[in-house]
Amino acid sequence: MAYKMYLDGVLMPITPSKVKVKINNQNETLTLISGEEINILKAAGLTDVSFDLLLPQVPYPFTNGGAQPADYYLSLFERLKTAKEPFQWILNREKPNGSRLFYTNLTVGMEDYQITDDAEEGFDITVTVSLKQYRHYGTKTVTIQPAPTPATKPTATVEPPKRETSQAPKQSTYTVKSGDCLWNIAKKYLGDGSRYNEIYNLNKDKIKNPNLIYAGQVLTLPS
């Protein structure tokens, strides 16, 4: 199978042989006075993702093309851990013939990672990575206006949560580089990774599968 994994738009050099995705729940089990148990069903909890990632220190023919030195990825993990910002975890699953299986795109935070040097792995190192789903949230601001006279009631004004905004550079075209994905390009140049479909729709003559783009392709970007 041809699986490819991206962290914050960076293609991992060797896709892990096993990835665990745990969809948690928040259900609550209670015992009634009668002794009977009931289960109160609640909204799904945050999803946990974990995997062991091999970082090669020597060239291998089975890497995902253009693999960087191990310290490149270790620096990436440290940045994702300390930046206190969510990022995209993408796992693209395909058969060897190129037909798509299914595609996981999850907004996550870096919970922790553990580096293991094992003599049996030679110069290579293994990193155990734990990710947790991130959900955007906001707070409302309530402004209380005192009553102008004792006979009138005070009023309150509720301001809706502020939406996340970013100033993304505008550019009419973009040349794909090794390790790029549409989500990462949309995040960088449009300010929102979820707008990757807009890039795909503008470039259907060049892109047959939105999960497969190649270095050297010149893509048209939305204004």
PyMOL commands that place a pseudoatom at each C-alpha (Angstrom):
pseudoatom trace, name=CA, resn=MET, resi=1, chain=A, elem=C, hetatm=0, pos=[0.000, 0.000, 0.000]
pseudoatom trace, name=CA, resn=ALA, resi=2, chain=A, elem=C, hetatm=0, pos=[1.102, 3.556, -0.698]
pseudoatom trace, name=CA, resn=TYR, resi=3, chain=A, elem=C, hetatm=0, pos=[0.535, 5.501, 2.511]
pseudoatom trace, name=CA, resn=LYS, resi=4, chain=A, elem=C, hetatm=0, pos=[1.931, 8.994, 3.042]
pseudoatom trace, name=CA, resn=MET, resi=5, chain=A, elem=C, hetatm=0, pos=[1.879, 10.988, 6.271]
pseudoatom trace, name=CA, resn=TYR, resi=6, chain=A, elem=C, hetatm=0, pos=[2.155, 14.759, 6.680]
pseudoatom trace, name=CA, resn=LEU, resi=7, chain=A, elem=C, hetatm=0, pos=[2.715, 16.790, 9.854]
pseudoatom trace, name=CA, resn=ASP, resi=8, chain=A, elem=C, hetatm=0, pos=[2.042, 20.509, 9.392]
pseudoatom trace, name=CA, resn=GLY, resi=9, chain=A, elem=C, hetatm=0, pos=[2.441, 19.980, 5.643]
pseudoatom trace, name=CA, resn=VAL, resi=10, chain=A, elem=C, hetatm=0, pos=[5.810, 18.204, 5.946]
pseudoatom trace, name=CA, resn=LEU, resi=11, chain=A, elem=C, hetatm=0, pos=[5.983, 14.743, 4.366]
pseudoatom trace, name=CA, resn=MET, resi=12, chain=A, elem=C, hetatm=0, pos=[7.383, 12.161, 6.770]
pseudoatom trace, name=CA, resn=PRO, resi=13, chain=A, elem=C, hetatm=0, pos=[10.394, 10.280, 5.346]
pseudoatom trace, name=CA, resn=ILE, resi=14, chain=A, elem=C, hetatm=0, pos=[9.061, 6.776, 6.111]
pseudoatom trace, name=CA, resn=THR, resi=15, chain=A, elem=C, hetatm=0, pos=[5.374, 6.180, 6.775]
pseudoatom trace, name=CA, resn=PRO, resi=16, chain=A, elem=C, hetatm=0, pos=[4.890, 4.249, 10.043]
pseudoatom trace, name=CA, resn=SER, resi=17, chain=A, elem=C, hetatm=0, pos=[3.949, 0.593, 9.653]
pseudoatom trace, name=CA, resn=LYS, resi=18, chain=A, elem=C, hetatm=0, pos=[1.225, 1.040, 12.289]
pseudoatom trace, name=CA, resn=VAL, resi=19, chain=A, elem=C, hetatm=0, pos=[-0.863, 4.073, 13.273]
pseudoatom trace, name=CA, resn=LYS, resi=20, chain=A, elem=C, hetatm=0, pos=[-3.357, 4.059, 16.150]
pseudoatom trace, name=CA, resn=VAL, resi=21, chain=A, elem=C, hetatm=0, pos=[-6.332, 6.444, 15.978]
pseudoatom trace, name=CA, resn=LYS, resi=22, chain=A, elem=C, hetatm=0, pos=[-8.489, 6.309, 19.117]
pseudoatom trace, name=CA, resn=ILE, resi=23, chain=A, elem=C, hetatm=0, pos=[-11.858, 8.052, 18.936]
pseudoatom trace, name=CA, resn=ASN, resi=24, chain=A, elem=C, hetatm=0, pos=[-12.632, 8.762, 22.583]
pseudoatom trace, name=CA, resn=ASN, resi=25, chain=A, elem=C, hetatm=0, pos=[-16.031, 9.236, 24.197]
pseudoatom trace, name=CA, resn=GLN, resi=26, chain=A, elem=C, hetatm=0, pos=[-17.386, 11.163, 27.149]
pseudoatom trace, name=CA, resn=ASN, resi=27, chain=A, elem=C, hetatm=0, pos=[-20.256, 8.820, 27.998]
pseudoatom trace, name=CA, resn=GLU, resi=28, chain=A, elem=C, hetatm=0, pos=[-21.129, 8.510, 31.671]
pseudoatom trace, name=CA, resn=THR, resi=29, chain=A, elem=C, hetatm=0, pos=[-22.301, 5.333, 33.384]
pseudoatom trace, name=CA, resn=LEU, resi=30, chain=A, elem=C, hetatm=0, pos=[-24.537, 5.767, 36.438]
pseudoatom trace, name=CA, resn=THR, resi=31, chain=A, elem=C, hetatm=0, pos=[-26.060, 3.311, 38.888]
pseudoatom trace, name=CA, resn=LEU, resi=32, chain=A, elem=C, hetatm=0, pos=[-29.695, 3.926, 39.810]
pseudoatom trace, name=CA, resn=ILE, resi=33, chain=A, elem=C, hetatm=0, pos=[-31.152, 3.390, 43.274]
pseudoatom trace, name=CA, resn=SER, resi=34, chain=A, elem=C, hetatm=0, pos=[-32.564, 0.109, 41.978]
pseudoatom trace, name=CA, resn=GLY, resi=35, chain=A, elem=C, hetatm=0, pos=[-29.027, -1.057, 41.215]
pseudoatom trace, name=CA, resn=GLU, resi=36, chain=A, elem=C, hetatm=0, pos=[-29.567, -0.879, 37.461]
pseudoatom trace, name=CA, resn=GLU, resi=37, chain=A, elem=C, hetatm=0, pos=[-26.797, 0.678, 35.382]
pseudoatom trace, name=CA, resn=ILE, resi=38, chain=A, elem=C, hetatm=0, pos=[-27.535, 3.242, 32.701]
pseudoatom trace, name=CA, resn=ASN, resi=39, chain=A, elem=C, hetatm=0, pos=[-25.257, 4.882, 30.158]
pseudoatom trace, name=CA, resn=ILE, resi=40, chain=A, elem=C, hetatm=0, pos=[-25.693, 8.585, 29.414]
pseudoatom trace, name=CA, resn=LEU, resi=41, chain=A, elem=C, hetatm=0, pos=[-24.523, 9.176, 25.848]
pseudoatom trace, name=CA, resn=LYS, resi=42, chain=A, elem=C, hetatm=0, pos=[-22.604, 12.396, 25.256]
pseudoatom trace, name=CA, resn=ALA, resi=43, chain=A, elem=C, hetatm=0, pos=[-20.746, 14.042, 22.400]
pseudoatom trace, name=CA, resn=ALA, resi=44, chain=A, elem=C, hetatm=0, pos=[-17.571, 12.319, 21.214]
pseudoatom trace, name=CA, resn=GLY, resi=45, chain=A, elem=C, hetatm=0, pos=[-14.362, 13.244, 22.990]
pseudoatom trace, name=CA, resn=LEU, resi=46, chain=A, elem=C, hetatm=0, pos=[-11.106, 14.329, 21.396]
pseudoatom trace, name=CA, resn=THR, resi=47, chain=A, elem=C, hetatm=0, pos=[-9.332, 11.810, 19.164]
pseudoatom trace, name=CA, resn=ASP, resi=48, chain=A, elem=C, hetatm=0, pos=[-5.866, 10.494, 20.067]
pseudoatom trace, name=CA, resn=VAL, resi=49, chain=A, elem=C, hetatm=0, pos=[-3.294, 9.551, 17.423]
pseudoatom trace, name=CA, resn=SER, resi=50, chain=A, elem=C, hetatm=0, pos=[-0.071, 7.651, 18.136]
pseudoatom trace, name=CA, resn=PHE, resi=51, chain=A, elem=C, hetatm=0, pos=[2.643, 6.051, 16.030]
pseudoatom trace, name=CA, resn=ASP, resi=52, chain=A, elem=C, hetatm=0, pos=[6.342, 5.173, 15.951]
pseudoatom trace, name=CA, resn=LEU, resi=53, chain=A, elem=C, hetatm=0, pos=[8.270, 7.024, 13.260]
pseudoatom trace, name=CA, resn=LEU, resi=54, chain=A, elem=C, hetatm=0, pos=[11.638, 5.885, 11.917]
pseudoatom trace, name=CA, resn=LEU, resi=55, chain=A, elem=C, hetatm=0, pos=[13.999, 8.750, 11.035]
pseudoatom trace, name=CA, resn=PRO, resi=56, chain=A, elem=C, hetatm=0, pos=[16.728, 7.482, 8.704]
pseudoatom trace, name=CA, resn=GLN, resi=57, chain=A, elem=C, hetatm=0, pos=[20.292, 8.748, 9.030]
pseudoatom trace, name=CA, resn=VAL, resi=58, chain=A, elem=C, hetatm=0, pos=[21.432, 7.061, 5.799]
pseudoatom trace, name=CA, resn=PRO, resi=59, chain=A, elem=C, hetatm=0, pos=[19.772, 6.962, 2.342]
pseudoatom trace, name=CA, resn=TYR, resi=60, chain=A, elem=C, hetatm=0, pos=[17.216, 4.221, 1.689]
pseudoatom trace, name=CA, resn=PRO, resi=61, chain=A, elem=C, hetatm=0, pos=[15.433, 3.438, -1.605]
pseudoatom trace, name=CA, resn=PHE, resi=62, chain=A, elem=C, hetatm=0, pos=[12.079, 3.105, 0.181]
pseudoatom trace, name=CA, resn=THR, resi=63, chain=A, elem=C, hetatm=0, pos=[11.911, 6.605, 1.677]
pseudoatom trace, name=CA, resn=ASN, resi=64, chain=A, elem=C, hetatm=0, pos=[9.193, 8.982, 0.475]
pseudoatom trace, name=CA, resn=GLY, resi=65, chain=A, elem=C, hetatm=0, pos=[11.564, 10.868, -1.817]
pseudoatom trace, name=CA, resn=GLY, resi=66, chain=A, elem=C, hetatm=0, pos=[13.747, 13.801, -0.791]
pseudoatom trace, name=CA, resn=ALA, resi=67, chain=A, elem=C, hetatm=0, pos=[14.076, 12.710, 2.849]
pseudoatom trace, name=CA, resn=GLN, resi=68, chain=A, elem=C, hetatm=0, pos=[15.835, 15.235, 5.086]
pseudoatom trace, name=CA, resn=PRO, resi=69, chain=A, elem=C, hetatm=0, pos=[18.368, 14.461, 7.856]
pseudoatom trace, name=CA, resn=ALA, resi=70, chain=A, elem=C, hetatm=0, pos=[16.868, 13.279, 11.149]
pseudoatom trace, name=CA, resn=ASP, resi=71, chain=A, elem=C, hetatm=0, pos=[17.558, 16.575, 12.933]
pseudoatom trace, name=CA, resn=TYR, resi=72, chain=A, elem=C, hetatm=0, pos=[15.320, 18.356, 10.400]
pseudoatom trace, name=CA, resn=TYR, resi=73, chain=A, elem=C, hetatm=0, pos=[12.295, 16.374, 11.617]
pseudoatom trace, name=CA, resn=LEU, resi=74, chain=A, elem=C, hetatm=0, pos=[13.345, 16.599, 15.269]
pseudoatom trace, name=CA, resn=SER, resi=75, chain=A, elem=C, hetatm=0, pos=[13.427, 20.397, 14.927]
pseudoatom trace, name=CA, resn=LEU, resi=76, chain=A, elem=C, hetatm=0, pos=[9.950, 20.239, 13.385]
pseudoatom trace, name=CA, resn=PHE, resi=77, chain=A, elem=C, hetatm=0, pos=[8.615, 18.182, 16.312]
pseudoatom trace, name=CA, resn=GLU, resi=78, chain=A, elem=C, hetatm=0, pos=[10.116, 20.585, 18.838]
pseudoatom trace, name=CA, resn=ARG, resi=79, chain=A, elem=C, hetatm=0, pos=[8.571, 23.566, 17.059]
pseudoatom trace, name=CA, resn=LEU, resi=80, chain=A, elem=C, hetatm=0, pos=[5.164, 21.881, 16.961]
pseudoatom trace, name=CA, resn=LYS, resi=81, chain=A, elem=C, hetatm=0, pos=[5.454, 21.073, 20.667]
pseudoatom trace, name=CA, resn=THR, resi=82, chain=A, elem=C, hetatm=0, pos=[6.506, 24.541, 21.836]
pseudoatom trace, name=CA, resn=ALA, resi=83, chain=A, elem=C, hetatm=0, pos=[4.547, 26.763, 19.420]
pseudoatom trace, name=CA, resn=LYS, resi=84, chain=A, elem=C, hetatm=0, pos=[1.239, 26.177, 21.260]
pseudoatom trace, name=CA, resn=GLU, resi=85, chain=A, elem=C, hetatm=0, pos=[-0.586, 26.218, 17.938]
pseudoatom trace, name=CA, resn=PRO, resi=86, chain=A, elem=C, hetatm=0, pos=[-2.662, 23.499, 16.243]
pseudoatom trace, name=CA, resn=PHE, resi=87, chain=A, elem=C, hetatm=0, pos=[-1.571, 21.975, 12.941]
pseudoatom trace, name=CA, resn=GLN, resi=88, chain=A, elem=C, hetatm=0, pos=[-2.814, 19.420, 10.422]
pseudoatom trace, name=CA, resn=TRP, resi=89, chain=A, elem=C, hetatm=0, pos=[-2.086, 15.706, 10.602]
pseudoatom trace, name=CA, resn=ILE, resi=90, chain=A, elem=C, hetatm=0, pos=[-2.798, 14.078, 7.244]
pseudoatom trace, name=CA, resn=LEU, resi=91, chain=A, elem=C, hetatm=0, pos=[-2.657, 10.387, 6.367]
pseudoatom trace, name=CA, resn=ASN, resi=92, chain=A, elem=C, hetatm=0, pos=[-3.215, 9.613, 2.691]
pseudoatom trace, name=CA, resn=ARG, resi=93, chain=A, elem=C, hetatm=0, pos=[-4.039, 5.970, 1.978]
pseudoatom trace, name=CA, resn=GLU, resi=94, chain=A, elem=C, hetatm=0, pos=[-3.807, 4.547, -1.524]
pseudoatom trace, name=CA, resn=LYS, resi=95, chain=A, elem=C, hetatm=0, pos=[-3.401, 1.220, -3.246]
pseudoatom trace, name=CA, resn=PRO, resi=96, chain=A, elem=C, hetatm=0, pos=[-0.212, 0.560, -5.281]
pseudoatom trace, name=CA, resn=ASN, resi=97, chain=A, elem=C, hetatm=0, pos=[-2.171, 1.254, -8.483]
pseudoatom trace, name=CA, resn=GLY, resi=98, chain=A, elem=C, hetatm=0, pos=[-2.917, 4.793, -7.279]
pseudoatom trace, name=CA, resn=SER, resi=99, chain=A, elem=C, hetatm=0, pos=[-6.599, 4.306, -6.466]
pseudoatom trace, name=CA, resn=ARG, resi=100, chain=A, elem=C, hetatm=0, pos=[-7.589, 6.124, -3.291]
pseudoatom trace, name=CA, resn=LEU, resi=101, chain=A, elem=C, hetatm=0, pos=[-8.741, 4.271, -0.182]
pseudoatom trace, name=CA, resn=PHE, resi=102, chain=A, elem=C, hetatm=0, pos=[-9.592, 7.025, 2.288]
pseudoatom trace, name=CA, resn=TYR, resi=103, chain=A, elem=C, hetatm=0, pos=[-8.024, 10.195, 3.595]
pseudoatom trace, name=CA, resn=THR, resi=104, chain=A, elem=C, hetatm=0, pos=[-7.655, 11.419, 7.189]
pseudoatom trace, name=CA, resn=ASN, resi=105, chain=A, elem=C, hetatm=0, pos=[-7.169, 15.133, 7.811]
pseudoatom trace, name=CA, resn=LEU, resi=106, chain=A, elem=C, hetatm=0, pos=[-7.271, 16.091, 11.479]
pseudoatom trace, name=CA, resn=THR, resi=107, chain=A, elem=C, hetatm=0, pos=[-6.440, 19.327, 13.294]
pseudoatom trace, name=CA, resn=VAL, resi=108, chain=A, elem=C, hetatm=0, pos=[-4.220, 18.296, 16.207]
pseudoatom trace, name=CA, resn=GLY, resi=109, chain=A, elem=C, hetatm=0, pos=[-1.750, 19.439, 18.832]
pseudoatom trace, name=CA, resn=MET, resi=110, chain=A, elem=C, hetatm=0, pos=[1.570, 17.773, 19.673]
pseudoatom trace, name=CA, resn=GLU, resi=111, chain=A, elem=C, hetatm=0, pos=[1.029, 16.099, 23.050]
pseudoatom trace, name=CA, resn=ASP, resi=112, chain=A, elem=C, hetatm=0, pos=[4.478, 14.554, 23.438]
pseudoatom trace, name=CA, resn=TYR, resi=113, chain=A, elem=C, hetatm=0, pos=[7.192, 12.692, 21.591]
pseudoatom trace, name=CA, resn=GLN, resi=114, chain=A, elem=C, hetatm=0, pos=[9.905, 10.294, 22.729]
pseudoatom trace, name=CA, resn=ILE, resi=115, chain=A, elem=C, hetatm=0, pos=[13.244, 9.742, 20.972]
pseudoatom trace, name=CA, resn=THR, resi=116, chain=A, elem=C, hetatm=0, pos=[14.775, 6.256, 21.085]
pseudoatom trace, name=CA, resn=ASP, resi=117, chain=A, elem=C, hetatm=0, pos=[18.320, 5.379, 19.995]
pseudoatom trace, name=CA, resn=ASP, resi=118, chain=A, elem=C, hetatm=0, pos=[18.512, 1.619, 19.460]
pseudoatom trace, name=CA, resn=ALA, resi=119, chain=A, elem=C, hetatm=0, pos=[21.753, -0.103, 18.466]
pseudoatom trace, name=CA, resn=GLU, resi=120, chain=A, elem=C, hetatm=0, pos=[19.729, -2.629, 16.456]
pseudoatom trace, name=CA, resn=GLU, resi=121, chain=A, elem=C, hetatm=0, pos=[18.546, 0.220, 14.208]
pseudoatom trace, name=CA, resn=GLY, resi=122, chain=A, elem=C, hetatm=0, pos=[22.109, 1.262, 13.367]
pseudoatom trace, name=CA, resn=PHE, resi=123, chain=A, elem=C, hetatm=0, pos=[22.392, 5.009, 12.876]
pseudoatom trace, name=CA, resn=ASP, resi=124, chain=A, elem=C, hetatm=0, pos=[18.626, 5.498, 12.587]
pseudoatom trace, name=CA, resn=ILE, resi=125, chain=A, elem=C, hetatm=0, pos=[16.454, 6.735, 15.438]
pseudoatom trace, name=CA, resn=THR, resi=126, chain=A, elem=C, hetatm=0, pos=[12.825, 6.060, 16.327]
pseudoatom trace, name=CA, resn=VAL, resi=127, chain=A, elem=C, hetatm=0, pos=[10.420, 8.722, 17.573]
pseudoatom trace, name=CA, resn=THR, resi=128, chain=A, elem=C, hetatm=0, pos=[7.186, 7.807, 19.353]
pseudoatom trace, name=CA, resn=VAL, resi=129, chain=A, elem=C, hetatm=0, pos=[4.670, 10.581, 18.654]
pseudoatom trace, name=CA, resn=SER, resi=130, chain=A, elem=C, hetatm=0, pos=[1.388, 11.289, 20.452]
pseudoatom trace, name=CA, resn=LEU, resi=131, chain=A, elem=C, hetatm=0, pos=[-1.114, 13.742, 18.964]
pseudoatom trace, name=CA, resn=LYS, resi=132, chain=A, elem=C, hetatm=0, pos=[-4.491, 14.927, 20.259]
pseudoatom trace, name=CA, resn=GLN, resi=133, chain=A, elem=C, hetatm=0, pos=[-7.319, 16.422, 18.246]
pseudoatom trace, name=CA, resn=TYR, resi=134, chain=A, elem=C, hetatm=0, pos=[-7.786, 20.183, 18.574]
pseudoatom trace, name=CA, resn=ARG, resi=135, chain=A, elem=C, hetatm=0, pos=[-11.183, 21.890, 18.394]
pseudoatom trace, name=CA, resn=HIS, resi=136, chain=A, elem=C, hetatm=0, pos=[-11.413, 25.621, 17.834]
pseudoatom trace, name=CA, resn=TYR, resi=137, chain=A, elem=C, hetatm=0, pos=[-13.293, 27.480, 20.528]
pseudoatom trace, name=CA, resn=GLY, resi=138, chain=A, elem=C, hetatm=0, pos=[-14.068, 31.044, 21.476]
pseudoatom trace, name=CA, resn=THR, resi=139, chain=A, elem=C, hetatm=0, pos=[-15.477, 33.140, 24.300]
pseudoatom trace, name=CA, resn=LYS, resi=140, chain=A, elem=C, hetatm=0, pos=[-18.258, 35.680, 24.311]
pseudoatom trace, name=CA, resn=THR, resi=141, chain=A, elem=C, hetatm=0, pos=[-17.869, 39.171, 25.787]
pseudoatom trace, name=CA, resn=VAL, resi=142, chain=A, elem=C, hetatm=0, pos=[-20.813, 40.584, 27.742]
pseudoatom trace, name=CA, resn=THR, resi=143, chain=A, elem=C, hetatm=0, pos=[-20.903, 44.355, 28.322]
pseudoatom trace, name=CA, resn=ILE, resi=144, chain=A, elem=C, hetatm=0, pos=[-23.241, 45.540, 31.103]
pseudoatom trace, name=CA, resn=GLN, resi=145, chain=A, elem=C, hetatm=0, pos=[-24.706, 49.015, 30.689]
pseudoatom trace, name=CA, resn=PRO, resi=146, chain=A, elem=C, hetatm=0, pos=[-25.792, 50.513, 34.049]
pseudoatom trace, name=CA, resn=ALA, resi=147, chain=A, elem=C, hetatm=0, pos=[-29.372, 51.746, 34.238]
pseudoatom trace, name=CA, resn=PRO, resi=148, chain=A, elem=C, hetatm=0, pos=[-29.507, 55.522, 33.654]
pseudoatom trace, name=CA, resn=THR, resi=149, chain=A, elem=C, hetatm=0, pos=[-32.220, 55.884, 36.294]
pseudoatom trace, name=CA, resn=PRO, resi=150, chain=A, elem=C, hetatm=0, pos=[-33.413, 53.684, 39.164]
pseudoatom trace, name=CA, resn=ALA, resi=151, chain=A, elem=C, hetatm=0, pos=[-36.708, 53.129, 37.305]
pseudoatom trace, name=CA, resn=THR, resi=152, chain=A, elem=C, hetatm=0, pos=[-35.067, 51.459, 34.283]
pseudoatom trace, name=CA, resn=LYS, resi=153, chain=A, elem=C, hetatm=0, pos=[-33.301, 48.124, 33.997]
pseudoatom trace, name=CA, resn=PRO, resi=154, chain=A, elem=C, hetatm=0, pos=[-29.624, 47.685, 33.080]
pseudoatom trace, name=CA, resn=THR, resi=155, chain=A, elem=C, hetatm=0, pos=[-28.920, 46.259, 29.610]
pseudoatom trace, name=CA, resn=ALA, resi=156, chain=A, elem=C, hetatm=0, pos=[-26.349, 43.757, 28.401]
pseudoatom trace, name=CA, resn=THR, resi=157, chain=A, elem=C, hetatm=0, pos=[-24.716, 43.493, 24.993]
pseudoatom trace, name=CA, resn=VAL, resi=158, chain=A, elem=C, hetatm=0, pos=[-23.231, 40.150, 23.904]
pseudoatom trace, name=CA, resn=GLU, resi=159, chain=A, elem=C, hetatm=0, pos=[-20.432, 40.196, 21.362]
pseudoatom trace, name=CA, resn=PRO, resi=160, chain=A, elem=C, hetatm=0, pos=[-19.980, 36.960, 19.363]
pseudoatom trace, name=CA, resn=PRO, resi=161, chain=A, elem=C, hetatm=0, pos=[-16.626, 35.108, 19.548]
pseudoatom trace, name=CA, resn=LYS, resi=162, chain=A, elem=C, hetatm=0, pos=[-13.940, 36.618, 17.383]
pseudoatom trace, name=CA, resn=ARG, resi=163, chain=A, elem=C, hetatm=0, pos=[-13.068, 34.561, 14.334]
pseudoatom trace, name=CA, resn=GLU, resi=164, chain=A, elem=C, hetatm=0, pos=[-9.490, 33.582, 13.651]
pseudoatom trace, name=CA, resn=THR, resi=165, chain=A, elem=C, hetatm=0, pos=[-7.947, 35.688, 10.899]
pseudoatom trace, name=CA, resn=SER, resi=166, chain=A, elem=C, hetatm=0, pos=[-4.563, 35.797, 9.293]
pseudoatom trace, name=CA, resn=GLN, resi=167, chain=A, elem=C, hetatm=0, pos=[-2.917, 37.903, 6.647]
pseudoatom trace, name=CA, resn=ALA, resi=168, chain=A, elem=C, hetatm=0, pos=[-1.861, 35.481, 3.946]
pseudoatom trace, name=CA, resn=PRO, resi=169, chain=A, elem=C, hetatm=0, pos=[0.363, 36.636, 1.086]
pseudoatom trace, name=CA, resn=LYS, resi=170, chain=A, elem=C, hetatm=0, pos=[-1.498, 36.896, -2.219]
pseudoatom trace, name=CA, resn=GLN, resi=171, chain=A, elem=C, hetatm=0, pos=[-0.062, 35.228, -5.279]
pseudoatom trace, name=CA, resn=SER, resi=172, chain=A, elem=C, hetatm=0, pos=[-1.599, 34.157, -8.573]
pseudoatom trace, name=CA, resn=THR, resi=173, chain=A, elem=C, hetatm=0, pos=[0.484, 31.014, -9.094]
pseudoatom trace, name=CA, resn=TYR, resi=174, chain=A, elem=C, hetatm=0, pos=[2.588, 28.625, -7.014]
pseudoatom trace, name=CA, resn=THR, resi=175, chain=A, elem=C, hetatm=0, pos=[5.210, 26.076, -8.057]
pseudoatom trace, name=CA, resn=VAL, resi=176, chain=A, elem=C, hetatm=0, pos=[4.911, 22.849, -6.070]
pseudoatom trace, name=CA, resn=LYS, resi=177, chain=A, elem=C, hetatm=0, pos=[7.974, 21.780, -4.074]
pseudoatom trace, name=CA, resn=SER, resi=178, chain=A, elem=C, hetatm=0, pos=[8.894, 18.324, -2.804]
pseudoatom trace, name=CA, resn=GLY, resi=179, chain=A, elem=C, hetatm=0, pos=[6.831, 17.413, 0.266]
pseudoatom trace, name=CA, resn=ASP, resi=180, chain=A, elem=C, hetatm=0, pos=[4.039, 19.910, -0.463]
pseudoatom trace, name=CA, resn=CYS, resi=181, chain=A, elem=C, hetatm=0, pos=[0.349, 19.121, -0.094]
pseudoatom trace, name=CA, resn=LEU, resi=182, chain=A, elem=C, hetatm=0, pos=[-2.687, 21.221, -1.032]
pseudoatom trace, name=CA, resn=TRP, resi=183, chain=A, elem=C, hetatm=0, pos=[-3.631, 21.778, 2.614]
pseudoatom trace, name=CA, resn=ASN, resi=184, chain=A, elem=C, hetatm=0, pos=[-0.216, 23.231, 3.405]
pseudoatom trace, name=CA, resn=ILE, resi=185, chain=A, elem=C, hetatm=0, pos=[-0.268, 25.479, 0.319]
pseudoatom trace, name=CA, resn=ALA, resi=186, chain=A, elem=C, hetatm=0, pos=[-3.765, 26.751, 1.182]
pseudoatom trace, name=CA, resn=LYS, resi=187, chain=A, elem=C, hetatm=0, pos=[-2.729, 27.401, 4.779]
pseudoatom trace, name=CA, resn=LYS, resi=188, chain=A, elem=C, hetatm=0, pos=[0.348, 29.379, 3.731]
pseudoatom trace, name=CA, resn=TYR, resi=189, chain=A, elem=C, hetatm=0, pos=[-1.042, 31.393, 0.818]
pseudoatom trace, name=CA, resn=LEU, resi=190, chain=A, elem=C, hetatm=0, pos=[-4.768, 31.598, 1.584]
pseudoatom trace, name=CA, resn=GLY, resi=191, chain=A, elem=C, hetatm=0, pos=[-4.571, 31.701, 5.367]
pseudoatom trace, name=CA, resn=ASP, resi=192, chain=A, elem=C, hetatm=0, pos=[-6.818, 28.649, 5.819]
pseudoatom trace, name=CA, resn=GLY, resi=193, chain=A, elem=C, hetatm=0, pos=[-5.830, 25.058, 5.030]
pseudoatom trace, name=CA, resn=SER, resi=194, chain=A, elem=C, hetatm=0, pos=[-9.470, 24.003, 4.608]
pseudoatom trace, name=CA, resn=ARG, resi=195, chain=A, elem=C, hetatm=0, pos=[-9.563, 26.083, 1.402]
pseudoatom trace, name=CA, resn=TYR, resi=196, chain=A, elem=C, hetatm=0, pos=[-7.441, 23.476, -0.388]
pseudoatom trace, name=CA, resn=ASN, resi=197, chain=A, elem=C, hetatm=0, pos=[-10.521, 22.472, -2.419]
pseudoatom trace, name=CA, resn=GLU, resi=198, chain=A, elem=C, hetatm=0, pos=[-10.523, 25.943, -4.015]
pseudoatom trace, name=CA, resn=ILE, resi=199, chain=A, elem=C, hetatm=0, pos=[-7.007, 25.313, -5.318]
pseudoatom trace, name=CA, resn=TYR, resi=200, chain=A, elem=C, hetatm=0, pos=[-8.011, 21.853, -6.523]
pseudoatom trace, name=CA, resn=ASN, resi=201, chain=A, elem=C, hetatm=0, pos=[-11.082, 23.203, -8.350]
pseudoatom trace, name=CA, resn=LEU, resi=202, chain=A, elem=C, hetatm=0, pos=[-8.961, 25.799, -10.153]
pseudoatom trace, name=CA, resn=ASN, resi=203, chain=A, elem=C, hetatm=0, pos=[-6.408, 23.196, -11.246]
pseudoatom trace, name=CA, resn=LYS, resi=204, chain=A, elem=C, hetatm=0, pos=[-8.420, 20.125, -12.206]
pseudoatom trace, name=CA, resn=ASP, resi=205, chain=A, elem=C, hetatm=0, pos=[-6.674, 20.159, -15.562]
pseudoatom trace, name=CA, resn=LYS, resi=206, chain=A, elem=C, hetatm=0, pos=[-3.369, 19.486, -13.735]
pseudoatom trace, name=CA, resn=ILE, resi=207, chain=A, elem=C, hetatm=0, pos=[-4.499, 17.608, -10.601]
pseudoatom trace, name=CA, resn=LYS, resi=208, chain=A, elem=C, hetatm=0, pos=[-6.384, 14.338, -11.001]
pseudoatom trace, name=CA, resn=ASN, resi=209, chain=A, elem=C, hetatm=0, pos=[-6.299, 13.488, -7.285]
pseudoatom trace, name=CA, resn=PRO, resi=210, chain=A, elem=C, hetatm=0, pos=[-6.192, 16.306, -4.686]
pseudoatom trace, name=CA, resn=ASN, resi=211, chain=A, elem=C, hetatm=0, pos=[-3.981, 14.111, -2.495]
pseudoatom trace, name=CA, resn=LEU, resi=212, chain=A, elem=C, hetatm=0, pos=[-1.348, 13.703, -5.210]
pseudoatom trace, name=CA, resn=ILE, resi=213, chain=A, elem=C, hetatm=0, pos=[0.617, 16.706, -6.405]
pseudoatom trace, name=CA, resn=TYR, resi=214, chain=A, elem=C, hetatm=0, pos=[4.127, 16.681, -7.784]
pseudoatom trace, name=CA, resn=ALA, resi=215, chain=A, elem=C, hetatm=0, pos=[7.175, 18.939, -7.556]
pseudoatom trace, name=CA, resn=GLY, resi=216, chain=A, elem=C, hetatm=0, pos=[7.352, 21.317, -10.506]
pseudoatom trace, name=CA, resn=GLN, resi=217, chain=A, elem=C, hetatm=0, pos=[3.609, 21.661, -11.057]
pseudoatom trace, name=CA, resn=VAL, resi=218, chain=A, elem=C, hetatm=0, pos=[2.522, 25.299, -11.432]
pseudoatom trace, name=CA, resn=LEU, resi=219, chain=A, elem=C, hetatm=0, pos=[-0.823, 25.818, -9.693]
pseudoatom trace, name=CA, resn=THR, resi=220, chain=A, elem=C, hetatm=0, pos=[-3.214, 28.721, -10.010]
pseudoatom trace, name=CA, resn=LEU, resi=221, chain=A, elem=C, hetatm=0, pos=[-4.220, 30.167, -6.629]
pseudoatom trace, name=CA, resn=PRO, resi=222, chain=A, elem=C, hetatm=0, pos=[-7.502, 31.907, -5.791]
pseudoatom trace, name=CA, resn=SER, resi=223, chain=A, elem=C, hetatm=0, pos=[-7.283, 35.647, -5.259]
for i in range(1, 223): cmd.bond("trace and resi %d" % i, "trace and resi %d" % (i + 1))
show_as sticks, trace
zoom trace
